[in-house]
Amino acid sequence: MLSGDGELETPWADVVRGLAHRVLGPVAESVRFGAREGAGRGHAYEAKGGVLTVSATDGVSASVALHHYLRDHCGMSVGWDTVLPLPLTSLPDAPLHEGTPRVREGYYFNFCTFSYTTPYWTWAEWEREIDWMALHGITMPLAVTGHEAALHAAYSQLGLGDDQIRSFLGGPGYLPFQFMGCLDDFAGPLPASWIDGHRELGARILDRERAFGMTPVLPAFTGHVPRELAATARAGRRNWQGFETWSLDPSDPLYERIGAEIARAQIKLFGTDHLYAADPFIEMIPIDADPAFPGAVAAATLAGLRAADPEAVWLMQAWPFSYQRDFWTEDRVNAFLDAIPNDRMIVADLWAEHDPLWDRFEEFSGKPWLWCALLNFGGRTDPVAELRGVPAGIDRALAAPSPPTGIGLSMEATRNNPVFFELVTDQIWSAVPDVDAWLDAFVTQRYAGRWADELRAAWHGLLSTVYAPGGLRIAPDQFKGVLTAEPSYTRTPTGPLWYDPATLARAWERMIEVAERDPELAAGPLGHDLAETGIAYMARVADRRYLDVVESSGEPSSVARFLKVFEDLDGMLACRPEYTFHDWEARALSWAAEPGDGDVLRDNARRIITVWGTSDSPLLDDYAGRHWAGLVGGYYRDRWALWADGLTSGPGSGSAPGSGDEAALRERLRERAELFLREGVPPLAPGDLAARSRHLLTAYADAFESEGAR
């Protein structure tokens, strides 16, 4: 039994009490927290007479216990978009429950997340996110915010001037790619006010994460240096997606020196938990083809870290071993891993739900490793995931001779497909033997038990359609429909369709029916799910209407019907702020503190989700494409109108989508992109999401009657 008489003070009690008040409101006064002894993480809770008593080894375990109680005994969960505080007025009784995690760590974030989701967040968004992390068992978050301040301090020590450093760092929206060594001197310079503001924000984030007992992972040196330093050192050119950078040779003493300077500057500003993330070869072949070269880079990277922090442990994403598997042979990978002592490195198997590397490389030669789920690339808003395979993939890893020490989320962006990411985080603490039963509980808790039968039926429709791709590779080059794809006369951009759209339409209709009856519920997670399901259906409608245009040789009425899809979907998306371009741009501009800051911030916000790089380089066009109001009915619609205007004949041979002057189209699209970068798009007036969703479903109910799934 747990005692409800008073509380034992712990280092984490205050921060968990704060979380409880943000989640529960006044009823949080009836929650008691206390310490629990144990060698590893663990918790226990019990509720009697309106008082919930929680004992735990640490703040994250206490938070997981609170969330477990809310889900199992109150029928409510806390998601990214849950309206808080929860509508609880009392705490029901619950028998004693004890829990321990299946793995030691819960990992969170990808460097890219800090460009595609969080770059313009303030403390309000970060406080909410850290609460979510604690409630879901995250113990080891990547912490990138404010790293630019450490780089500025280190390069100042090395003799570079302020203007040189801020130019090297580039635009604020691209900083994580600069930290990974992918680019520099791009879309900037970095505003001085940004460095000051994010130094403070980064410190506040780390303080809160550590208060929960989390051990944040800070960025580290990758060998990437400013051109001014490369010119006087042993260095080589590298190319990433058309961006040229310079990387030091590890034999140059400057490599270790800069690594140590950056680590020292960072420790001075932010402290340390001795965990550092560095990816010297993230999507770039090493500058030297010698098989021993990666090992030399590894040794120099760790040496620089240890010069500043003798307890340093390097966390590295295994992504290069998947992305460039032809280069990263087993011999090269082993030579790299063998250069680092096992207790000095953790390997994140970044895309383990689809392309697990742990079994290919024998659990990374004895290094501790993390099973991570990636799913999302670029912040794309398509609702899609393979749900049924996730528990089996995790269970198989945990049964390996050297199982993972942690389970993590490594998505490039959050706020999409919450069902997938919550399925993964649940398995940090518990096995999921039955996905159908898990989904029923997820739905009930997500909507606080309201309209459970109707919404469970809707979600099982999603489980049999968008969430059952059957092993299909979910990546931007594979899963991209017409709506966000760049038009072309030589490529067919329709996305794969492996299900009957009528099943998806019925799931959407069930959600609409609930939203019409319960507008309050639609203001929370149901509204997000309603929009996401509408995107899935309308994206497939757009694909079908595109094929009609091609098959009709660009007949004007077919073109008009095709472009109307963009306009209608735009109106629905405008009903939710998170699905509007204007919300993204306004968040970016909120960080403008000095004259000229707004120009850089506005450009970064517009650029990264459209052309990504420059308008004359197609390498990353629409990589971060979003189904957002303003983009869909403005920028994307206009591009397809240009494509339709240039159609000159009927269907091309094979799968070619009609004929036209590809070079002329490329130039018109470049001009449209430049116009968007200069002027953006005007905001749309919001409306009633249920009403607009109903209008779309009614208007496009017969979109697939002529044939079944293609």
C-alpha positions in Angstrom: 0.0 0.0 0.0 1.0 3.6 -0.6 0.6 6.2 2.1 -1.4 9.3 1.2 -0.2 11.2 4.3 2.0 14.0 3.1 4.7 13.9 0.5 8.3 12.9 0.6 10.3 15.7 -1.1 12.3 14.7 -4.1 14.4 16.7 -6.6 11.6 16.4 -9.2 8.5 16.8 -7.1 7.9 20.5 -7.9 8.3 20.1 -11.6 5.9 17.1 -11.7 3.4 19.1 -9.5 3.6 21.9 -12.1 2.8 19.4 -14.9 -0.1 18.0 -12.9 -1.6 21.4 -12.5 -1.3 22.2 -16.2 -2.9 18.9 -17.1 -5.6 18.6 -14.4 -6.3 22.1 -13.2 -7.6 22.5 -9.6 -8.1 18.7 -9.1 -4.2 18.4 -9.2 -4.4 19.5 -5.5 -5.5 15.9 -4.8 -2.4 14.3 -6.3 0.5 13.4 -4.0 4.0 12.6 -5.2 6.8 10.8 -3.3 10.1 9.0 -3.7 10.5 5.4 -4.6 13.6 3.3 -4.0 15.0 1.2 -6.8 18.0 0.4 -9.0 16.2 1.4 -12.2 13.3 3.5 -13.2 9.9 2.6 -11.8 6.7 3.9 -10.3 3.6 2.9 -8.3 0.3 4.6 -7.8 -3.0 4.1 -5.9 -6.1 6.3 -5.6 -8.4 6.2 -2.7 -11.0 8.6 -1.4 -10.4 11.2 -4.1 -6.6 11.3 -3.5 -4.1 9.9 -6.0 -0.7 8.9 -4.5 2.3 8.4 -6.8 5.7 7.2 -5.9 8.5 7.1 -8.4 12.3 6.9 -8.9 12.4 10.0 -11.1 10.2 12.7 -12.6 9.6 11.0 -15.9 8.5 7.8 -14.2 6.1 9.8 -12.0 4.7 11.6 -15.0 4.2 8.2 -16.8 2.4 7.0 -13.7 0.1 10.0 -13.8 -0.7 9.4 -17.5 -1.2 5.7 -17.0 -3.8 6.5 -14.2 -5.6 9.1 -16.4 -5.8 6.7 -19.3 -6.8 3.5 -17.5 -9.0 4.9 -14.8 -10.3 8.3 -16.1 -10.5 7.4 -19.8 -8.4 10.4 -20.9 -5.0 10.8 -22.5 -2.9 13.9 -23.2 -1.8 14.2 -26.8 -0.1 17.0 -28.8 -3.5 18.7 -29.4 -5.5 17.8 -26.3 -7.4 20.7 -24.8 -6.0 21.3 -21.3 -6.8 21.2 -18.5 -8.7 17.9 -18.7 -12.4 18.1 -17.7 -11.9 16.2 -14.4 -13.6 17.4 -11.2 -12.5 14.4 -9.0 -10.2 11.4 -9.1 -11.7 7.9 -9.1 -10.4 5.1 -6.9 -7.7 2.9 -8.5 -6.0 -0.2 -7.0 -2.3 -0.3 -6.5 -0.4 -0.4 -9.8 3.4 -0.8 -10.2 5.3 -0.4 -13.3 8.9 -0.6 -14.7 10.0 0.2 -18.3 11.0 -2.4 -20.8 14.1 -0.3 -21.8 16.2 2.2 -19.9 15.7 5.2 -22.2 13.1 6.9 -24.3 14.8 8.9 -27.1 13.2 11.8 -28.8 13.8 14.1 -31.8 15.8 14.3 -35.0 18.0 17.2 -35.9 15.6 18.0 -38.7 12.7 18.3 -36.3 14.2 21.6 -35.2 13.8 23.0 -38.7 10.5 21.4 -39.8 8.5 21.7 -36.5 10.1 23.7 -33.7 12.2 26.5 -35.2 9.9 29.3 -34.2 8.5 27.9 -31.0 8.4 30.0 -27.9 8.6 28.8 -24.3 4.8 28.2 -24.3 5.1 25.6 -27.0 8.2 24.1 -25.4 6.7 23.8 -22.0 3.8 21.9 -23.5 6.1 19.7 -25.5 8.3 18.8 -22.5 5.2 17.9 -20.5 4.2 15.6 -23.4 7.7 14.1 -23.4 7.5 13.3 -19.6 4.0 11.9 -19.8 5.1 9.5 -22.6 8.3 8.3 -21.1 11.0 10.3 -22.9 14.2 10.4 -20.9 16.8 11.2 -23.5 15.8 14.2 -25.8 18.0 15.7 -28.4 18.4 19.4 -27.4 19.5 21.6 -30.3 17.9 25.0 -29.4 20.5 27.6 -28.8 23.5 25.7 -30.1 24.2 28.6 -32.4 25.3 30.6 -29.3 27.9 28.0 -28.5 29.2 28.0 -32.0 29.4 31.8 -32.0 31.3 31.8 -28.8 33.7 29.1 -30.0 34.5 30.6 -33.3 35.0 34.0 -31.6 37.6 32.4 -29.5 39.2 31.0 -32.7 39.5 34.6 -34.1 36.5 34.9 -36.4 34.5 38.2 -36.4 30.8 38.5 -35.6 29.7 39.1 -39.2 31.8 36.1 -40.4 30.2 33.8 -37.9 26.7 34.9 -38.4 27.1 34.5 -42.2 28.6 31.0 -41.7 25.6 30.0 -39.5 23.1 31.2 -42.1 19.3 31.5 -41.7 17.6 30.5 -38.5 15.2 28.1 -40.2 18.1 26.0 -41.5 20.3 25.9 -38.4 20.0 22.1 -37.8 21.3 21.4 -41.3 24.2 23.8 -40.5 24.9 21.9 -37.3 24.9 18.6 -39.2 27.5 20.0 -41.7 25.1 19.9 -44.7 25.3 23.6 -45.5 26.5 27.0 -44.4 26.3 30.7 -45.5 22.8 30.1 -46.8 19.5 32.0 -46.3 21.1 34.3 -43.7 22.8 36.0 -42.1 21.7 34.8 -38.7 20.1 37.8 -36.8 22.1 38.7 -33.7 18.8 39.0 -31.7 18.1 35.3 -32.6 21.3 34.2 -31.0 20.5 36.1 -27.7 16.9 34.9 -27.6 17.6 31.3 -28.3 20.5 31.1 -25.9 18.0 32.0 -23.2 15.3 29.7 -24.6 17.7 26.8 -24.9 18.9 27.1 -21.3 15.3 27.2 -20.1 14.4 24.1 -22.1 17.4 22.2 -20.7 16.6 23.3 -17.1 13.1 21.9 -17.4 14.2 18.6 -19.1 16.8 18.1 -16.4 14.3 18.9 -13.6 12.2 15.9 -14.8 15.4 13.7 -14.6 15.9 13.6 -18.4 19.5 13.5 -19.8 19.5 15.8 -22.8 21.8 15.1 -25.8 23.6 18.2 -27.0 25.1 18.8 -30.5 28.8 18.3 -31.2 31.4 19.1 -33.8 31.2 17.2 -37.1 34.4 18.5 -38.9 32.5 21.1 -40.8 34.3 24.5 -40.6 34.0 28.0 -42.1 35.9 28.6 -45.4 38.2 31.0 -43.6 39.6 28.2 -41.4 39.5 25.6 -44.1 41.8 27.8 -46.2 44.7 27.4 -43.7 44.1 23.7 -42.8 44.0 20.2 -44.2 40.4 20.1 -45.4 38.3 18.8 -48.3 35.1 19.8 -50.1 31.9 18.0 -49.6 28.6 18.3 -51.4 25.1 17.8 -49.9 22.1 18.3 -52.3 24.0 20.9 -54.2 25.4 22.7 -51.1 29.2 22.8 -50.9 30.9 22.8 -47.5 34.4 22.2 -46.1 35.3 19.4 -43.7 38.6 19.1 -41.8 40.8 16.1 -42.2 41.0 14.4 -38.8 44.8 14.3 -39.0 44.8 18.1 -38.7 45.2 19.1 -35.0 42.6 21.8 -35.6 39.9 19.1 -35.8 40.3 18.1 -32.1 40.9 21.7 -31.1 37.7 23.0 -32.6 35.7 20.1 -31.3 36.9 20.8 -27.8 36.3 24.6 -28.1 32.7 24.0 -29.2 32.1 21.5 -26.4 33.6 23.9 -23.8 31.6 26.8 -25.0 28.4 24.7 -24.9 29.1 23.4 -21.4 29.7 27.0 -20.1 26.4 28.1 -21.5 24.2 25.1 -21.0 25.9 22.6 -18.7 26.1 18.9 -19.7 24.8 15.5 -19.1 27.8 14.1 -21.0 25.8 13.0 -24.1 26.7 14.5 -27.5 25.2 14.0 -30.9 27.4 14.3 -34.0 27.0 12.9 -37.5 30.1 13.5 -39.5 28.8 11.6 -42.6 25.0 12.2 -42.3 24.3 12.1 -46.1 27.8 12.7 -47.5 30.5 10.4 -48.5 33.7 10.9 -46.5 36.3 13.2 -48.1 38.8 10.4 -48.2 37.9 6.9 -49.7 40.5 5.1 -47.5 38.5 2.4 -45.6 40.4 3.5 -42.4 39.4 7.2 -42.8 36.0 6.9 -41.0 37.7 5.4 -38.0 40.2 8.3 -37.9 37.2 10.7 -38.0 35.6 8.8 -35.1 38.7 8.9 -33.0 39.3 12.6 -33.6 35.6 13.5 -32.9 35.7 11.6 -29.6 39.1 13.0 -28.6 37.8 16.6 -29.1 34.8 15.9 -26.9 36.8 14.2 -24.2 39.3 17.1 -24.1 36.4 19.2 -22.9 34.4 16.5 -21.0 36.3 13.4 -20.0 32.9 11.6 -19.4 31.7 12.3 -22.9 29.5 9.8 -24.7 28.9 10.2 -28.4 25.4 9.5 -29.8 25.4 8.9 -33.6 22.5 8.4 -36.0 23.0 5.3 -38.1 21.2 6.9 -41.0 24.3 7.0 -43.4 24.5 3.2 -43.2 21.0 3.1 -44.7 21.0 6.2 -46.9 24.4 5.3 -48.7 24.5 1.6 -48.1 26.6 1.0 -51.2 29.5 2.9 -49.7 28.9 1.8 -46.1 29.9 -1.8 -46.4 30.1 -4.1 -43.4 33.9 -3.6 -43.3 33.7 0.2 -43.4 31.0 0.3 -40.7 32.9 -2.1 -38.4 36.1 -0.1 -38.9 34.2 3.0 -37.9 32.5 1.5 -34.9 35.6 -0.3 -33.7 37.5 3.0 -33.4 35.2 4.0 -30.5 35.1 2.1 -27.1 31.7 0.6 -26.5 31.1 2.7 -23.4 31.7 5.9 -25.4 29.1 5.6 -28.1 25.4 5.1 -28.5 24.0 4.3 -32.0 20.5 5.4 -33.0 18.9 3.0 -35.5 17.0 5.8 -37.0 14.5 4.1 -39.4 14.1 0.8 -37.6 10.4 0.4 -38.3 11.2 0.1 -42.0 14.9 -0.5 -42.5 16.4 -1.9 -39.3 20.2 -1.9 -39.3 20.7 -3.5 -36.0 20.5 -7.1 -37.4 22.6 -6.2 -40.5 25.4 -5.0 -38.3 25.1 -7.4 -35.4 23.6 -4.9 -33.0 26.3 -2.4 -33.9 29.3 -4.4 -32.7 28.4 -4.3 -29.0 27.6 -0.6 -28.8 24.5 0.4 -26.8 21.8 1.3 -29.4 18.3 2.7 -29.7 15.4 1.3 -31.7 13.9 4.5 -33.4 10.8 5.1 -35.5 11.2 7.7 -38.2 8.1 7.7 -40.4 7.9 11.4 -41.2 10.1 13.1 -43.7 10.2 16.9 -44.1 7.1 17.5 -42.0 4.8 16.2 -44.7 1.1 16.1 -43.6 0.0 12.9 -45.3 -1.7 10.5 -42.8 0.0 7.2 -43.4 1.9 4.6 -41.3 2.3 0.9 -40.9 0.7 0.3 -37.5 0.5 -3.5 -37.3 4.1 -4.1 -37.9 5.5 -1.8 -35.2 5.0 -4.0 -32.0 6.5 -7.1 -33.8 9.5 -5.0 -34.9 10.1 -3.8 -31.4 9.6 -7.2 -29.8 12.0 -8.8 -32.3 14.7 -6.2 -31.4 14.2 -6.7 -27.7 14.7 -10.5 -28.2 18.1 -9.9 -29.9 21.3 -11.1 -28.1 22.2 -7.4 -27.5 18.8 -5.7 -27.3 18.3 -1.9 -27.5 18.8 0.2 -24.4 16.1 2.5 -25.6 13.1 3.0 -27.8 12.8 6.4 -29.5 11.0 8.7 -32.0 13.3 10.1 -34.7 10.7 11.8 -37.0 11.8 14.7 -39.0 8.7 16.6 -37.8 6.0 16.1 -35.2 2.3 17.0 -35.1 1.4 14.3 -37.7 0.1 10.8 -37.4 -0.1 10.8 -33.6 -1.5 7.3 -33.5 1.8 5.9 -34.8 4.0 7.8 -32.5 1.9 7.1 -29.4 1.9 3.4 -30.4 5.7 3.5 -30.3 6.1 5.5 -27.0 3.6 3.2 -25.2 6.1 0.3 -25.8 8.8 2.0 -23.8 6.8 0.8 -20.7 4.5 -1.9 -22.0 4.2 -4.5 -24.7 1.3 -4.2 -27.2 0.2 -7.8 -28.1 -3.0 -6.7 -29.8 -3.1 -3.6 -32.1 -6.8 -3.7 -32.5 -7.4 -3.6 -28.7 -4.7 -0.9 -28.3 -6.4 1.2 -31.0 -9.8 0.9 -29.2 -8.2 2.2 -26.0 -6.3 4.9 -27.8 -9.5 6.2 -29.4 -11.5 6.1 -26.2 -8.8 8.0 -24.3 -8.1 10.5 -27.1 -11.7 11.7 -27.1 -12.3 11.3 -23.3 -14.8 8.5 -23.8 -17.2 10.5 -26.0 -18.8 8.9 -29.0 -16.6 5.8 -28.5 -18.5 3.4 -30.7 -18.7 5.8 -33.7 -15.1 6.9 -33.4 -13.7 3.4 -32.9 -15.5 2.4 -36.1 -14.0 5.4 -37.9 -10.5 4.6 -36.7 -10.7 0.9 -37.6 -11.6 2.2 -41.1 -8.3 4.2 -41.0 -6.5 1.1 -39.7 -7.6 -0.9 -42.8 -6.7 1.9 -45.3 -4.1 4.6 -44.7 -2.6 2.8 -41.7 -2.1 -0.5 -43.6 0.3 0.0 -46.4 1.5 -3.5 -46.2 5.3 -2.8 -46.2 5.2 0.0 -48.7 8.2 2.2 -48.4 6.9 5.5 -46.8 9.3 8.2 -48.0 8.9 11.4 -50.0 10.1 9.9 -53.3 7.5 7.1 -52.9 4.6 8.5 -51.1 3.8 11.8 -52.7 0.5 12.6 -54.4 -0.4 15.3 -57.0 -1.4 18.0 -54.4 2.1 18.8 -53.2 4.1 17.4 -56.1 5.9 19.7 -58.6 4.2 19.4 -62.0 6.0 17.8 -64.8 5.3 16.5 -68.3 7.8 13.6 -67.8 6.8 12.2 -64.4 3.6 10.8 -63.1 3.3 12.2 -59.5 0.2 10.3 -58.3 0.7 8.5 -55.0 0.2 4.8 -54.4 -3.3 3.6 -53.6 -3.6 0.3 -51.8 -7.1 0.5 -50.4 -10.7 1.1 -51.4 -11.4 4.9 -51.1 -15.0 4.1 -50.1 -13.7 2.6 -46.8 -11.7 5.8 -46.1 -14.7 8.0 -47.1 -16.9 6.1 -44.6 -14.3 6.6 -41.8 -14.3 10.3 -42.6 -18.0 10.5 -42.6 -18.2 8.9 -39.2 -15.9 11.6 -37.8 -17.9 14.3 -39.5 -21.1 13.0 -38.0 -19.5 13.2 -34.5 -18.1 16.7 -35.1 -21.5 17.9 -36.2 -23.1 16.6 -33.0 -20.3 17.6 -30.7 -18.6 20.9 -31.7 -16.7 21.1 -28.5 -14.9 17.8 -29.2 -14.1 19.0 -32.7 -12.1 21.9 -31.2 -9.6 19.4 -29.8 -8.0 16.3 -31.2 -11.1 15.3 -33.3 -10.6 18.5 -35.3 -7.0 17.5 -36.1 -8.1 14.0 -37.0 -11.0 15.2 -39.1 -8.6 17.4 -41.1 -6.0 14.7 -41.5 -8.5 12.2 -42.8 -9.9 14.8 -45.1 -6.4 15.4 -46.5 -6.1 11.6 -47.1 -9.3 11.4 -49.1 -8.9 14.6 -51.0 -5.3 13.8 -52.0 -6.6 10.7 -53.7 -9.4 12.6 -55.4 -6.8 15.0 -56.7 -4.7 12.1 -58.1 -7.8 10.7 -59.8 -8.8 14.1 -61.3 -5.3 14.6 -62.5 -5.5 11.3 -64.5 -8.8 12.5 -65.9 -7.0 15.6 -67.2 -4.3 13.5 -68.8 -6.8 11.1 -70.3 -8.9 13.9 -71.7 -5.9 15.6 -73.3 -6.4 18.7 -71.1 -10.1 19.2 -71.9 -11.0 22.5 -70.1 -13.8 21.1 -68.0 -11.5 18.3 -66.7 -8.9 20.9 -65.8 -11.4 23.0 -64.0 -12.7 20.0 -62.0 -9.1 19.2 -61.1 -8.2 22.7 -59.9 -11.4 22.9 -57.9 -10.1 20.2 -55.6 -7.3 22.5 -54.5 -9.6 25.4 -53.9 -12.1 23.3 -51.9 -9.5 21.6 -49.8 -7.9 24.9 -49.0 -11.1 26.2 -47.5 -11.3 23.1 -45.2 -7.7 23.5 -44.1 -8.2 27.1 -43.1 -10.5 26.0 -40.3 -7.5 24.7 -38.2 -4.6 27.1 -37.5 -2.0 24.3 -37.6 -3.0 23.6 -41.2 -2.4 27.2 -42.4 0.7 28.7 -43.9 -0.1 32.0 -42.3 0.3 30.5 -38.8 3.8 29.2 -39.7 4.9 32.5 -41.1 3.4 34.5 -38.2 5.4 32.3 -35.7 8.6 33.0 -37.7 8.0 36.7 -37.7 7.3 36.8 -34.0 11.1 36.4 -33.5 11.9 39.6 -35.5 13.5 42.0 -32.9 15.6 44.3 -35.1 15.2 46.0 -38.5 16.0 43.5 -41.2 15.3 40.4 -39.0 11.8 40.0 -40.6 13.3 39.7 -44.1 15.4 36.7 -43.1 12.7 35.0 -41.0 10.1 35.5 -43.7 12.3 34.1 -46.4 13.3 31.1 -44.3 9.6 30.3 -43.5 8.6 30.5 -47.1 11.7 28.9 -48.7 12.1 25.7 -46.7 8.5 24.4 -47.3 8.6 25.1 -51.1 11.9 25.3 -53.0 13.9 24.4 -49.9 17.2 25.7 -51.5 17.2 28.0 -54.5 14.4 28.3 -57.0 16.7 27.1 -59.8 17.7 23.9 -58.0 15.2 21.0 -58.2 17.0 18.7 -55.7 14.9 19.4 -52.7 11.8 21.0 -54.2 8.7 20.2 -52.1 10.6 17.9 -49.8 8.9 19.6 -46.9 5.6 20.1 -48.8 2.6 20.7 -46.6 -1.2 20.4 -47.0 -1.7 23.9 -45.6 -4.3 26.5 -46.4 -2.7 29.1 -48.7 -0.3 26.6 -50.2 -2.8 24.2 -51.5 -5.3 26.7 -53.0 -2.7 29.3 -53.9 0.9 28.1 -54.6 0.2 24.5 -55.5 -3.0 25.2 -57.5 -1.2 27.9 -59.5 1.6 25.5 -60.4 -0.8 22.9 -61.7 -2.7 25.6 -63.7 0.6 26.5 -65.4 1.0 22.8 -66.2 -2.4 22.5 -67.6 -1.9 25.7 -69.7 1.1 24.1 -71.3 -0.4 20.7 -72.3 -0.1 20.3 -76.0 -1.3 16.8 -76.7 -2.8 13.7 -75.3 -1.3 11.1 -73.1 2.4 10.4 -73.7 3.8 7.0 -74.2 3.8 4.6 -71.3 3.2 6.4 -68.0 4.2 9.9 -69.2 1.6 12.4 -68.1 0.8 14.1 -71.3 3.0 16.2 -73.5 4.3 19.8 -73.2 7.5 21.8 -73.2 9.2 20.7 -70.0 11.9 23.4 -70.2 9.3 26.1 -70.5 7.3 24.7 -67.7 10.4 24.6 -65.5 10.9 28.3 -66.1 7.3 29.2 -65.4 7.4 27.2 -62.1 10.6 28.9 -61.2 9.0 32.3 -61.7 6.0 31.2 -59.6 8.3 30.1 -56.8 10.1 33.4 -56.8 6.8 35.2 -56.6 5.8 33.1 -53.6 9.2 33.8 -51.9 8.6 37.6 -52.4 4.9 37.9 -51.6 3.8 34.7 -49.9 0.0 34.2 -49.9 -2.8 36.1 -48.1 -4.4 34.5 -45.0 -7.8 32.8 -45.5 -10.8 33.4 -43.3 -11.4 30.4 -41.0 -14.8 28.6 -41.0 -16.6 25.7 -39.5 -14.6 22.5 -39.9 -17.5 20.1 -39.7 -19.5 22.0 -42.2 -16.7 22.4 -44.7 -15.8 18.7 -44.3 -19.4 17.7 -44.9 -19.4 19.9 -48.0 -16.3 18.2 -49.4 -17.5 14.7 -48.7 -20.9 15.4 -50.4 -19.2 17.1 -53.4 -16.7 14.3 -53.9 -18.6 11.2 -52.8 -18.7 9.9 -56.4 -15.1 10.7 -57.2 -14.1 7.0 -57.5 -17.3 5.5 -58.9 -15.9 5.0 -62.3 -13.3 2.5 -61.0 -11.9 1.0 -57.9 -8.6 1.4 -56.3 -5.8 2.1 -58.8 
